[in-house]
Amino acid sequence: MARRRRYSRDPLGLRRALSGPLLPGLVAAMALLAALAVAGAQGAAALAERWQRGAGAAVTVQLPDADAAATERAVTALRGMEEVAEAQAMDAARLADLLRPWLGGTAGLPLPAVIEIRLRDPRADPVLVGDRLAATVPGAVVEAHGLWVGRLAALARSLQALSWVVLGLVAAVAAAVVAVATRAGLAARRDAVEVLHGLGARDGEIAGRFARRLGLMAAGGALLGTAAAVPALVLLADLAAPWTGAAAGGWASLPWPALAAVPPFAYLVGWATAQATVRRWLRQLP
């Protein structure tokens, strides 16, 4: 009786025909790549946003041979401009620390006064700010970082686009692997499929049995692959935290919603591919 119940639930014998570890293993490897691609896309987007909103709006003002009074006058003038969100004179010790890797030491060197300002709108022209400041403090020189920030942001966007391309290729390869596994299952259970089809079983019913089985196998493999990718992603998140400006790296900064979507997406890819493959095969039967 138990055998009959099991047979009624699996009349095609797919549990035996589609039970090898090859398909879940391949999908697990591709899911690992997909998880890395998703995390890479998110990290590249975070970098681009940080550079554009942060460093893209940062401007440096240099005051050669300026005394404390001139520096304070320049800071006051900058804070009174509508385009400037923040203006702060750089501490001499910090400036020396920044120059030490290039100069080795700043003792005895005449260093200019440096003011860090942040524009309200990154698209504002810093040259106009410099011209207005020069009228108040002669000799002030404004240096903007917009050009390099724009190039870095373009690089980050290119990496993001590349990550999505990799994700698309992974999905395509996964679909191809499922299609091959489906054809192997059809070949192994050809007689049973032809008997059911000859007895009047609908194409959708037969295809649905294959699709559910292969979809679950793909989802199981994707779950293993995604779990295997988490330790590597935690390490990468810790390394990237200073660049992305994340308050805390590690587990908290991982794209958990996107990672959680990988197994369901693998199930959909497996289900849809198996459906299409089986229906195409059934249409060729006499």
C-alpha atoms as an extended CHARMM CRD file, in Angstrom:
* protein
*
       286  EXT
         1         1  MET       CA              0.0000000000        0.0000000000        0.0000000000  PROA      1               0.0000000000
         2         2  ALA       CA              2.8110000000        2.3900000000        0.8570000000  PROA      2               0.0000000000
         3         3  ARG       CA              4.4450000000        1.7160000000       -2.4940000000  PROA      3               0.0000000000
         4         4  ARG       CA              1.1920000000        2.4910000000       -4.2870000000  PROA      4               0.0000000000
         5         5  ARG       CA              0.8290000000        5.8290000000       -2.4450000000  PROA      5               0.0000000000
         6         6  ARG       CA              4.3950000000        6.7800000000       -3.3010000000  PROA      6               0.0000000000
         7         7  TYR       CA              3.8220000000        5.7880000000       -6.9190000000  PROA      7               0.0000000000
         8         8  SER       CA              0.6470000000        7.8450000000       -7.0900000000  PROA      8               0.0000000000
         9         9  ARG       CA              2.5220000000       10.8880000000       -5.8700000000  PROA      9               0.0000000000
        10        10  ASP       CA              5.4110000000       10.2670000000       -8.2850000000  PROA      10              0.0000000000
        11        11  PRO       CA              4.0060000000        8.3010000000      -11.2300000000  PROA      11              0.0000000000
        12        12  LEU       CA              6.9230000000        9.2760000000      -13.4590000000  PROA      12              0.0000000000
        13        13  GLY       CA              9.5730000000        8.1160000000      -10.9790000000  PROA      13              0.0000000000
        14        14  LEU       CA             11.2940000000       11.4980000000      -11.0560000000  PROA      14              0.0000000000
        15        15  ARG       CA             12.7250000000       11.0500000000       -7.5790000000  PROA      15              0.0000000000
        16        16  ARG       CA             14.8610000000        8.2500000000       -8.9750000000  PROA      16              0.0000000000
        17        17  ALA       CA             15.5000000000        9.7360000000      -12.4030000000  PROA      17              0.0000000000
        18        18  LEU       CA             16.3980000000       13.2170000000      -11.0540000000  PROA      18              0.0000000000
        19        19  SER       CA             18.2010000000       12.5060000000       -7.8150000000  PROA      19              0.0000000000
        20        20  GLY       CA             21.8920000000       13.0090000000       -8.5860000000  PROA      20              0.0000000000
        21        21  PRO       CA             23.9970000000       15.7170000000       -6.9320000000  PROA      21              0.0000000000
        22        22  LEU       CA             25.2710000000       17.1310000000      -10.2260000000  PROA      22              0.0000000000
        23        23  LEU       CA             22.4580000000       19.6310000000      -10.8350000000  PROA      23              0.0000000000
        24        24  PRO       CA             22.3120000000       21.0060000000       -7.2520000000  PROA      24              0.0000000000
        25        25  GLY       CA             26.1090000000       21.1940000000       -7.1920000000  PROA      25              0.0000000000
        26        26  LEU       CA             26.3060000000       23.1730000000      -10.4190000000  PROA      26              0.0000000000
        27        27  VAL       CA             23.4930000000       25.4800000000       -9.3460000000  PROA      27              0.0000000000
        28        28  ALA       CA             25.2370000000       25.9760000000       -5.9790000000  PROA      28              0.0000000000
        29        29  ALA       CA             28.4040000000       27.1040000000       -7.7540000000  PROA      29              0.0000000000
        30        30  MET       CA             26.4380000000       29.4890000000       -9.9340000000  PROA      30              0.0000000000
        31        31  ALA       CA             24.4720000000       30.7850000000       -6.9420000000  PROA      31              0.0000000000
        32        32  LEU       CA             27.7550000000       31.5890000000       -5.2250000000  PROA      32              0.0000000000
        33        33  LEU       CA             28.7760000000       33.6380000000       -8.2530000000  PROA      33              0.0000000000
        34        34  ALA       CA             25.3450000000       35.2620000000       -8.3260000000  PROA      34              0.0000000000
        35        35  ALA       CA             25.6220000000       36.2360000000       -4.6500000000  PROA      35              0.0000000000
        36        36  LEU       CA             29.0330000000       37.7760000000       -5.2710000000  PROA      36              0.0000000000
        37        37  ALA       CA             27.6830000000       39.6370000000       -8.3050000000  PROA      37              0.0000000000
        38        38  VAL       CA             24.7030000000       40.9990000000       -6.3600000000  PROA      38              0.0000000000
        39        39  ALA       CA             26.9330000000       42.1440000000       -3.5010000000  PROA      39              0.0000000000
        40        40  GLY       CA             29.3680000000       43.6720000000       -5.9910000000  PROA      40              0.0000000000
        41        41  ALA       CA             26.5870000000       45.6180000000       -7.6660000000  PROA      41              0.0000000000
        42        42  GLN       CA             25.3910000000       46.9600000000       -4.3160000000  PROA      42              0.0000000000
        43        43  GLY       CA             28.9190000000       47.8560000000       -3.2380000000  PROA      43              0.0000000000
        44        44  ALA       CA             29.6330000000       49.6580000000       -6.5040000000  PROA      44              0.0000000000
        45        45  ALA       CA             26.3890000000       51.6200000000       -6.1700000000  PROA      45              0.0000000000
        46        46  ALA       CA             27.2980000000       52.6030000000       -2.6000000000  PROA      46              0.0000000000
        47        47  LEU       CA             30.7440000000       53.7450000000       -3.7250000000  PROA      47              0.0000000000
        48        48  ALA       CA             29.3490000000       55.8400000000       -6.5670000000  PROA      48              0.0000000000
        49        49  GLU       CA             26.7950000000       57.4790000000       -4.2910000000  PROA      49              0.0000000000
        50        50  ARG       CA             29.3410000000       58.2060000000       -1.5650000000  PROA      50              0.0000000000
        51        51  TRP       CA             31.8530000000       59.7140000000       -3.9720000000  PROA      51              0.0000000000
        52        52  GLN       CA             29.2660000000       61.8450000000       -5.7170000000  PROA      52              0.0000000000
        53        53  ARG       CA             27.5570000000       63.1240000000       -2.5840000000  PROA      53              0.0000000000
        54        54  GLY       CA             30.6310000000       63.2720000000       -0.4040000000  PROA      54              0.0000000000
        55        55  ALA       CA             33.9330000000       63.9010000000       -2.1190000000  PROA      55              0.0000000000
        56        56  GLY       CA             32.1880000000       65.3610000000       -5.1610000000  PROA      56              0.0000000000
        57        57  ALA       CA             30.9190000000       68.2460000000       -3.0340000000  PROA      57              0.0000000000
        58        58  ALA       CA             34.2430000000       68.7230000000       -1.1760000000  PROA      58              0.0000000000
        59        59  VAL       CA             36.4310000000       71.6710000000       -2.1220000000  PROA      59              0.0000000000
        60        60  THR       CA             39.7800000000       72.7470000000       -0.6930000000  PROA      60              0.0000000000
        61        61  VAL       CA             40.8170000000       76.3890000000       -0.2870000000  PROA      61              0.0000000000
        62        62  GLN       CA             44.5100000000       77.2250000000        0.1060000000  PROA      62              0.0000000000
        63        63  LEU       CA             45.7380000000       80.5030000000        1.5600000000  PROA      63              0.0000000000
        64        64  PRO       CA             49.5020000000       80.9370000000        0.9370000000  PROA      64              0.0000000000
        65        65  ASP       CA             51.3180000000       82.9220000000        3.6380000000  PROA      65              0.0000000000
        66        66  ALA       CA             48.0890000000       83.5230000000        5.5160000000  PROA      66              0.0000000000
        67        67  ASP       CA             48.0200000000       84.3410000000        9.1950000000  PROA      67              0.0000000000
        68        68  ALA       CA             45.3350000000       83.3490000000       11.6670000000  PROA      68              0.0000000000
        69        69  ALA       CA             43.3470000000       86.5480000000       11.0600000000  PROA      69              0.0000000000
        70        70  ALA       CA             43.2610000000       86.0160000000        7.2910000000  PROA      70              0.0000000000
        71        71  THR       CA             42.2570000000       82.3930000000        7.7430000000  PROA      71              0.0000000000
        72        72  GLU       CA             39.4220000000       83.3270000000       10.0770000000  PROA      72              0.0000000000
        73        73  ARG       CA             38.2800000000       86.0270000000        7.6630000000  PROA      73              0.0000000000
        74        74  ALA       CA             38.2140000000       83.5010000000        4.8260000000  PROA      74              0.0000000000
        75        75  VAL       CA             36.2490000000       80.9570000000        6.8990000000  PROA      75              0.0000000000
        76        76  THR       CA             33.7000000000       83.6290000000        7.8390000000  PROA      76              0.0000000000
        77        77  ALA       CA             33.3300000000       84.7000000000        4.2090000000  PROA      77              0.0000000000
        78        78  LEU       CA             32.8590000000       81.1210000000        3.0440000000  PROA      78              0.0000000000
        79        79  ARG       CA             30.2400000000       80.3590000000        5.6830000000  PROA      79              0.0000000000
        80        80  GLY       CA             28.2880000000       83.3770000000        4.5230000000  PROA      80              0.0000000000
        81        81  MET       CA             27.9840000000       82.0830000000        0.9460000000  PROA      81              0.0000000000
        82        82  GLU       CA             24.7650000000       80.3030000000       -0.0400000000  PROA      82              0.0000000000
        83        83  GLU       CA             26.6250000000       77.6580000000       -2.0430000000  PROA      83              0.0000000000
        84        84  VAL       CA             28.7220000000       76.5590000000        0.9420000000  PROA      84              0.0000000000
        85        85  ALA       CA             27.2100000000       74.0960000000        3.4000000000  PROA      85              0.0000000000
        86        86  GLU       CA             30.2320000000       73.8270000000        5.6690000000  PROA      86              0.0000000000
        87        87  ALA       CA             33.6460000000       75.4960000000        6.0160000000  PROA      87              0.0000000000
        88        88  GLN       CA             36.3410000000       74.4290000000        8.4790000000  PROA      88              0.0000000000
        89        89  ALA       CA             40.0140000000       75.3660000000        8.7360000000  PROA      89              0.0000000000
        90        90  MET       CA             42.2860000000       72.3280000000        8.6940000000  PROA      90              0.0000000000
        91        91  ASP       CA             44.4180000000       71.8250000000       11.7770000000  PROA      91              0.0000000000
        92        92  ALA       CA             48.1470000000       72.2530000000       11.1480000000  PROA      92              0.0000000000
        93        93  ALA       CA             48.9300000000       68.8780000000       12.6910000000  PROA      93              0.0000000000
        94        94  ARG       CA             46.4550000000       67.1310000000       10.3870000000  PROA      94              0.0000000000
        95        95  LEU       CA             47.9040000000       68.9150000000        7.3570000000  PROA      95              0.0000000000
        96        96  ALA       CA             51.3820000000       67.7730000000        8.3810000000  PROA      96              0.0000000000
        97        97  ASP       CA             50.1430000000       64.1910000000        8.7050000000  PROA      97              0.0000000000
        98        98  LEU       CA             48.6130000000       64.3310000000        5.2220000000  PROA      98              0.0000000000
        99        99  LEU       CA             51.8440000000       65.6560000000        3.6880000000  PROA      99              0.0000000000
       100       100  ARG       CA             54.2300000000       63.3670000000        5.5750000000  PROA      100             0.0000000000
       101       101  PRO       CA             53.9800000000       60.4240000000        3.0850000000  PROA      101             0.0000000000
       102       102  TRP       CA             55.1350000000       62.7300000000        0.2810000000  PROA      102             0.0000000000
       103       103  LEU       CA             57.4600000000       65.1450000000        2.0630000000  PROA      103             0.0000000000
       104       104  GLY       CA             58.7390000000       62.9050000000        4.8350000000  PROA      104             0.0000000000
       105       105  GLY       CA             58.4250000000       65.7950000000        7.2640000000  PROA      105             0.0000000000
       106       106  THR       CA             57.1730000000       69.3600000000        7.2790000000  PROA      106             0.0000000000
       107       107  ALA       CA             59.4570000000       70.8820000000        9.8870000000  PROA      107             0.0000000000
       108       108  GLY       CA             60.7190000000       74.2510000000        8.6630000000  PROA      108             0.0000000000
       109       109  LEU       CA             58.5550000000       74.2150000000        5.5320000000  PROA      109             0.0000000000
       110       110  PRO       CA             56.1680000000       77.1010000000        4.8810000000  PROA      110             0.0000000000
       111       111  LEU       CA             52.7390000000       75.4770000000        4.7340000000  PROA      111             0.0000000000
       112       112  PRO       CA             49.6640000000       77.2790000000        3.4500000000  PROA      112             0.0000000000
       113       113  ALA       CA             46.5070000000       77.5640000000        5.4850000000  PROA      113             0.0000000000
       114       114  VAL       CA             43.9440000000       75.0720000000        4.2120000000  PROA      114             0.0000000000
       115       115  ILE       CA             40.1810000000       75.3350000000        4.5400000000  PROA      115             0.0000000000
       116       116  GLU       CA             37.8950000000       72.4130000000        3.7830000000  PROA      116             0.0000000000
       117       117  ILE       CA             34.4890000000       73.3620000000        2.4660000000  PROA      117             0.0000000000
       118       118  ARG       CA             31.5240000000       71.3210000000        1.3380000000  PROA      118             0.0000000000
       119       119  LEU       CA             29.1460000000       72.6090000000       -1.2830000000  PROA      119             0.0000000000
       120       120  ARG       CA             25.4040000000       72.2420000000       -0.8940000000  PROA      120             0.0000000000
       121       121  ASP       CA             25.1050000000       71.1740000000       -4.5250000000  PROA      121             0.0000000000
       122       122  PRO       CA             27.9200000000       69.0850000000       -6.0390000000  PROA      122             0.0000000000
       123       123  ARG       CA             27.0740000000       70.6040000000       -9.4200000000  PROA      123             0.0000000000
       124       124  ALA       CA             27.8540000000       74.1460000000       -8.2190000000  PROA      124             0.0000000000
       125       125  ASP       CA             30.8600000000       75.7910000000       -9.8590000000  PROA      125             0.0000000000
       126       126  PRO       CA             33.6870000000       76.0940000000       -7.2970000000  PROA      126             0.0000000000
       127       127  VAL       CA             35.4370000000       78.6630000000       -9.5080000000  PROA      127             0.0000000000
       128       128  LEU       CA             32.7120000000       81.1870000000       -8.7330000000  PROA      128             0.0000000000
       129       129  VAL       CA             33.1670000000       80.5180000000       -5.0310000000  PROA      129             0.0000000000
       130       130  GLY       CA             36.8990000000       81.0780000000       -5.4080000000  PROA      130             0.0000000000
       131       131  ASP       CA             36.4160000000       84.3410000000       -7.2900000000  PROA      131             0.0000000000
       132       132  ARG       CA             34.1200000000       85.7080000000       -4.5940000000  PROA      132             0.0000000000
       133       133  LEU       CA             36.5150000000       84.6100000000       -1.8580000000  PROA      133             0.0000000000
       134       134  ALA       CA             39.5110000000       86.1840000000       -3.6110000000  PROA      134             0.0000000000
       135       135  ALA       CA             37.7310000000       89.5340000000       -3.4180000000  PROA      135             0.0000000000
       136       136  THR       CA             37.7250000000       89.2290000000        0.3730000000  PROA      136             0.0000000000
       137       137  VAL       CA             40.9980000000       87.3610000000        0.9010000000  PROA      137             0.0000000000
       138       138  PRO       CA             43.4990000000       88.0170000000       -1.9240000000  PROA      138             0.0000000000
       139       139  GLY       CA             45.5980000000       85.0600000000       -2.9730000000  PROA      139             0.0000000000
       140       140  ALA       CA             43.0200000000       82.3900000000       -2.0700000000  PROA      140             0.0000000000
       141       141  VAL       CA             43.2020000000       79.3520000000       -4.3610000000  PROA      141             0.0000000000
       142       142  VAL       CA             40.2930000000       76.9410000000       -4.7390000000  PROA      142             0.0000000000
       143       143  GLU       CA             40.8740000000       73.3100000000       -5.7100000000  PROA      143             0.0000000000
       144       144  ALA       CA             37.8810000000       71.1080000000       -6.5780000000  PROA      144             0.0000000000
       145       145  HSD       CA             37.9550000000       67.3350000000       -6.8580000000  PROA      145             0.0000000000
       146       146  GLY       CA             34.9520000000       66.9890000000       -9.1330000000  PROA      146             0.0000000000
       147       147  LEU       CA             36.9070000000       65.6980000000      -12.1520000000  PROA      147             0.0000000000
       148       148  TRP       CA             38.5080000000       62.7850000000      -10.3170000000  PROA      148             0.0000000000
       149       149  VAL       CA             35.3630000000       62.0620000000       -8.3840000000  PROA      149             0.0000000000
       150       150  GLY       CA             33.4190000000       61.9220000000      -11.6500000000  PROA      150             0.0000000000
       151       151  ARG       CA             35.9140000000       59.4560000000      -13.0850000000  PROA      151             0.0000000000
       152       152  LEU       CA             35.8060000000       57.2850000000       -9.9630000000  PROA      152             0.0000000000
       153       153  ALA       CA             32.0100000000       57.3690000000       -9.9600000000  PROA      153             0.0000000000
       154       154  ALA       CA             31.9710000000       56.3540000000      -13.6300000000  PROA      154             0.0000000000
       155       155  LEU       CA             34.2910000000       53.4600000000      -12.7820000000  PROA      155             0.0000000000
       156       156  ALA       CA             31.9640000000       52.3840000000       -9.9590000000  PROA      156             0.0000000000
       157       157  ARG       CA             28.9570000000       52.5060000000      -12.2710000000  PROA      157             0.0000000000
       158       158  SER       CA             30.8480000000       50.4240000000      -14.8240000000  PROA      158             0.0000000000
       159       159  LEU       CA             31.5910000000       47.8270000000      -12.1500000000  PROA      159             0.0000000000
       160       160  GLN       CA             27.9300000000       47.8390000000      -11.1850000000  PROA      160             0.0000000000
       161       161  ALA       CA             26.8600000000       47.2570000000      -14.7830000000  PROA      161             0.0000000000
       162       162  LEU       CA             29.4380000000       44.4790000000      -15.1170000000  PROA      162             0.0000000000
       163       163  SER       CA             28.0210000000       42.8150000000      -11.9920000000  PROA      163             0.0000000000
       164       164  TRP       CA             24.5320000000       42.7580000000      -13.5100000000  PROA      164             0.0000000000
       165       165  VAL       CA             25.9270000000       41.3380000000      -16.7550000000  PROA      165             0.0000000000
       166       166  VAL       CA             27.6190000000       38.5690000000      -14.7600000000  PROA      166             0.0000000000
       167       167  LEU       CA             24.3360000000       37.9130000000      -12.9680000000  PROA      167             0.0000000000
       168       168  GLY       CA             22.5340000000       37.5970000000      -16.3010000000  PROA      168             0.0000000000
       169       169  LEU       CA             25.1600000000       35.1880000000      -17.6200000000  PROA      169             0.0000000000
       170       170  VAL       CA             24.8740000000       33.0840000000      -14.4550000000  PROA      170             0.0000000000
       171       171  ALA       CA             21.1020000000       32.8910000000      -14.8970000000  PROA      171             0.0000000000
       172       172  ALA       CA             21.5290000000       31.8850000000      -18.5450000000  PROA      172             0.0000000000
       173       173  VAL       CA             24.0200000000       29.1420000000      -17.6790000000  PROA      173             0.0000000000
       174       174  ALA       CA             21.7230000000       27.9000000000      -14.8980000000  PROA      174             0.0000000000
       175       175  ALA       CA             18.8580000000       27.6850000000      -17.3550000000  PROA      175             0.0000000000
       176       176  ALA       CA             21.0430000000       25.7250000000      -19.7780000000  PROA      176             0.0000000000
       177       177  VAL       CA             22.0630000000       23.2870000000      -17.0240000000  PROA      177             0.0000000000
       178       178  VAL       CA             18.4320000000       22.7520000000      -16.0200000000  PROA      178             0.0000000000
       179       179  ALA       CA             17.4690000000       22.1870000000      -19.6620000000  PROA      179             0.0000000000
       180       180  VAL       CA             20.1350000000       19.4960000000      -20.0160000000  PROA      180             0.0000000000
       181       181  ALA       CA             18.9970000000       17.8430000000      -16.7690000000  PROA      181             0.0000000000
       182       182  THR       CA             15.4010000000       17.9610000000      -17.9750000000  PROA      182             0.0000000000
       183       183  ARG       CA             16.2510000000       16.2560000000      -21.2430000000  PROA      183             0.0000000000
       184       184  ALA       CA             18.1850000000       13.6020000000      -19.3330000000  PROA      184             0.0000000000
       185       185  GLY       CA             15.1520000000       13.0010000000      -17.1270000000  PROA      185             0.0000000000
       186       186  LEU       CA             12.8840000000       12.7650000000      -20.1530000000  PROA      186             0.0000000000
       187       187  ALA       CA             15.2230000000       10.2590000000      -21.7540000000  PROA      187             0.0000000000
       188       188  ALA       CA             15.3410000000        8.1960000000      -18.5560000000  PROA      188             0.0000000000
       189       189  ARG       CA             11.5570000000        8.1890000000      -18.1110000000  PROA      189             0.0000000000
       190       190  ARG       CA             10.5190000000        8.2960000000      -21.7660000000  PROA      190             0.0000000000
       191       191  ASP       CA              8.3360000000        5.1900000000      -21.5750000000  PROA      191             0.0000000000
       192       192  ALA       CA              6.4370000000        6.3890000000      -18.4920000000  PROA      192             0.0000000000
       193       193  VAL       CA              5.9160000000        9.8380000000      -20.0130000000  PROA      193             0.0000000000
       194       194  GLU       CA              4.6380000000        8.3600000000      -23.2760000000  PROA      194             0.0000000000
       195       195  VAL       CA              2.2490000000        6.0650000000      -21.4100000000  PROA      195             0.0000000000
       196       196  LEU       CA              0.7990000000        8.9000000000      -19.3340000000  PROA      196             0.0000000000
       197       197  HSD       CA              0.5880000000       11.1220000000      -22.3830000000  PROA      197             0.0000000000
       198       198  GLY       CA             -1.1430000000        8.3540000000      -24.3260000000  PROA      198             0.0000000000
       199       199  LEU       CA             -3.6450000000        7.8580000000      -21.4880000000  PROA      199             0.0000000000
       200       200  GLY       CA             -4.6830000000       11.4990000000      -21.8080000000  PROA      200             0.0000000000
       201       201  ALA       CA             -2.4820000000       13.2820000000      -19.2950000000  PROA      201             0.0000000000
       202       202  ARG       CA             -2.2560000000       16.9420000000      -20.1740000000  PROA      202             0.0000000000
       203       203  ASP       CA              1.0280000000       18.5140000000      -21.2030000000  PROA      203             0.0000000000
       204       204  GLY       CA              0.7720000000       20.9820000000      -18.3530000000  PROA      204             0.0000000000
       205       205  GLU       CA              0.4440000000       18.2120000000      -15.7630000000  PROA      205             0.0000000000
       206       206  ILE       CA              3.4650000000       16.3010000000      -17.0240000000  PROA      206             0.0000000000
       207       207  ALA       CA              5.5420000000       19.4590000000      -17.4240000000  PROA      207             0.0000000000
       208       208  GLY       CA              4.4820000000       20.6120000000      -13.9530000000  PROA      208             0.0000000000
       209       209  ARG       CA              5.8510000000       17.4590000000      -12.3260000000  PROA      209             0.0000000000
       210       210  PHE       CA              9.2310000000       17.9490000000      -13.9840000000  PROA      210             0.0000000000
       211       211  ALA       CA              9.1860000000       21.6730000000      -13.2460000000  PROA      211             0.0000000000
       212       212  ARG       CA              8.4670000000       21.2630000000       -9.5330000000  PROA      212             0.0000000000
       213       213  ARG       CA             11.1450000000       18.6270000000       -9.1050000000  PROA      213             0.0000000000
       214       214  LEU       CA             13.8440000000       20.5380000000      -10.9840000000  PROA      214             0.0000000000
       215       215  GLY       CA             12.8120000000       23.8530000000       -9.4290000000  PROA      215             0.0000000000
       216       216  LEU       CA             13.2450000000       22.4140000000       -5.9310000000  PROA      216             0.0000000000
       217       217  MET       CA             16.6080000000       20.9250000000       -6.8510000000  PROA      217             0.0000000000
       218       218  ALA       CA             17.7710000000       24.2710000000       -8.2400000000  PROA      218             0.0000000000
       219       219  ALA       CA             16.5240000000       26.1350000000       -5.1660000000  PROA      219             0.0000000000
       220       220  GLY       CA             18.2880000000       23.6910000000       -2.8420000000  PROA      220             0.0000000000
       221       221  GLY       CA             21.5550000000       24.1150000000       -4.7010000000  PROA      221             0.0000000000
       222       222  ALA       CA             21.1490000000       27.8950000000       -4.7290000000  PROA      222             0.0000000000
       223       223  LEU       CA             20.5650000000       27.8960000000       -0.9780000000  PROA      223             0.0000000000
       224       224  LEU       CA             23.8250000000       26.0170000000       -0.4090000000  PROA      224             0.0000000000
       225       225  GLY       CA             25.7490000000       28.2860000000       -2.7840000000  PROA      225             0.0000000000
       226       226  THR       CA             24.4020000000       31.4660000000       -1.2280000000  PROA      226             0.0000000000
       227       227  ALA       CA             25.2520000000       30.2280000000        2.2710000000  PROA      227             0.0000000000
       228       228  ALA       CA             28.7630000000       29.3920000000        1.1010000000  PROA      228             0.0000000000
       229       229  ALA       CA             29.1870000000       32.9360000000       -0.2630000000  PROA      229             0.0000000000
       230       230  VAL       CA             28.2830000000       34.6610000000        3.0200000000  PROA      230             0.0000000000
       231       231  PRO       CA             31.7000000000       34.2970000000        4.7550000000  PROA      231             0.0000000000
       232       232  ALA       CA             33.5010000000       35.7500000000        1.7420000000  PROA      232             0.0000000000
       233       233  LEU       CA             30.9900000000       38.5900000000        1.5350000000  PROA      233             0.0000000000
       234       234  VAL       CA             31.4580000000       39.3820000000        5.2310000000  PROA      234             0.0000000000
       235       235  LEU       CA             35.2190000000       39.6600000000        4.7070000000  PROA      235             0.0000000000
       236       236  LEU       CA             34.7880000000       41.8640000000        1.6350000000  PROA      236             0.0000000000
       237       237  ALA       CA             32.2730000000       44.0690000000        3.4730000000  PROA      237             0.0000000000
       238       238  ASP       CA             34.7880000000       44.6210000000        6.2890000000  PROA      238             0.0000000000
       239       239  LEU       CA             37.4740000000       45.5830000000        3.7840000000  PROA      239             0.0000000000
       240       240  ALA       CA             35.1530000000       47.9230000000        1.8540000000  PROA      240             0.0000000000
       241       241  ALA       CA             33.6120000000       49.6320000000        4.9010000000  PROA      241             0.0000000000
       242       242  PRO       CA             36.1230000000       52.5550000000        4.9540000000  PROA      242             0.0000000000
       243       243  TRP       CA             35.4530000000       53.2340000000        1.2700000000  PROA      243             0.0000000000
       244       244  THR       CA             31.6690000000       52.9780000000        1.3240000000  PROA      244             0.0000000000
       245       245  GLY       CA             31.3030000000       54.9190000000        4.5500000000  PROA      245             0.0000000000
       246       246  ALA       CA             29.3870000000       52.1140000000        6.2410000000  PROA      246             0.0000000000
       247       247  ALA       CA             29.1010000000       52.5930000000        9.9800000000  PROA      247             0.0000000000
       248       248  ALA       CA             29.7180000000       48.8890000000       10.4950000000  PROA      248             0.0000000000
       249       249  GLY       CA             30.8540000000       46.2500000000        8.0820000000  PROA      249             0.0000000000
       250       250  GLY       CA             30.3510000000       42.5320000000        8.3060000000  PROA      250             0.0000000000
       251       251  TRP       CA             26.9530000000       40.9280000000        8.6620000000  PROA      251             0.0000000000
       252       252  ALA       CA             25.0070000000       44.1650000000        9.0230000000  PROA      252             0.0000000000
       253       253  SER       CA             26.1580000000       45.5670000000        5.6830000000  PROA      253             0.0000000000
       254       254  LEU       CA             25.3570000000       42.5300000000        3.5410000000  PROA      254             0.0000000000
       255       255  PRO       CA             22.5020000000       42.8130000000        0.9970000000  PROA      255             0.0000000000
       256       256  TRP       CA             20.3110000000       40.3070000000        2.8390000000  PROA      256             0.0000000000
       257       257  PRO       CA             17.1050000000       40.9190000000        0.8040000000  PROA      257             0.0000000000
       258       258  ALA       CA             18.9930000000       40.3290000000       -2.4490000000  PROA      258             0.0000000000
       259       259  LEU       CA             20.7540000000       37.2600000000       -1.0710000000  PROA      259             0.0000000000
       260       260  ALA       CA             17.4800000000       35.8570000000        0.2100000000  PROA      260             0.0000000000
       261       261  ALA       CA             16.0210000000       36.2670000000       -3.2800000000  PROA      261             0.0000000000
       262       262  VAL       CA             18.6610000000       34.0310000000       -4.9130000000  PROA      262             0.0000000000
       263       263  PRO       CA             17.0660000000       30.6160000000       -4.0210000000  PROA      263             0.0000000000
       264       264  PRO       CA             13.5210000000       31.6800000000       -5.0700000000  PROA      264             0.0000000000
       265       265  PHE       CA             14.9440000000       33.1130000000       -8.2770000000  PROA      265             0.0000000000
       266       266  ALA       CA             16.7840000000       29.8240000000       -8.9020000000  PROA      266             0.0000000000
       267       267  TYR       CA             13.5050000000       27.9710000000       -8.3580000000  PROA      267             0.0000000000
       268       268  LEU       CA             11.7720000000       30.1810000000      -10.9230000000  PROA      268             0.0000000000
       269       269  VAL       CA             14.5690000000       29.6780000000      -13.4490000000  PROA      269             0.0000000000
       270       270  GLY       CA             14.4780000000       25.9050000000      -12.9460000000  PROA      270             0.0000000000
       271       271  TRP       CA             10.6910000000       25.7530000000      -13.0160000000  PROA      271             0.0000000000
       272       272  ALA       CA             10.3150000000       27.8850000000      -16.1560000000  PROA      272             0.0000000000
       273       273  THR       CA             13.1470000000       26.1260000000      -18.0110000000  PROA      273             0.0000000000
       274       274  ALA       CA             11.7930000000       22.6680000000      -17.2110000000  PROA      274             0.0000000000
       275       275  GLN       CA              8.2810000000       23.7060000000      -18.2370000000  PROA      275             0.0000000000
       276       276  ALA       CA              9.4570000000       25.0120000000      -21.5860000000  PROA      276             0.0000000000
       277       277  THR       CA             11.7320000000       22.0230000000      -22.2490000000  PROA      277             0.0000000000
       278       278  VAL       CA              9.1140000000       19.3780000000      -21.4180000000  PROA      278             0.0000000000
       279       279  ARG       CA              6.3310000000       21.1040000000      -23.3460000000  PROA      279             0.0000000000
       280       280  ARG       CA              8.5720000000       21.4220000000      -26.4050000000  PROA      280             0.0000000000
       281       281  TRP       CA              9.4510000000       17.7270000000      -26.1350000000  PROA      281             0.0000000000
       282       282  LEU       CA              5.8070000000       16.6710000000      -25.7150000000  PROA      282             0.0000000000
       283       283  ARG       CA              4.7410000000       18.6140000000      -28.7970000000  PROA      283             0.0000000000
       284       284  GLN       CA              7.0540000000       16.3930000000      -30.8530000000  PROA      284             0.0000000000
       285       285  LEU       CA              5.2730000000       13.2090000000      -29.7760000000  PROA      285             0.0000000000
       286       286  PRO       CA              2.8960000000       11.6370000000      -32.2900000000  PROA      286             0.0000000000
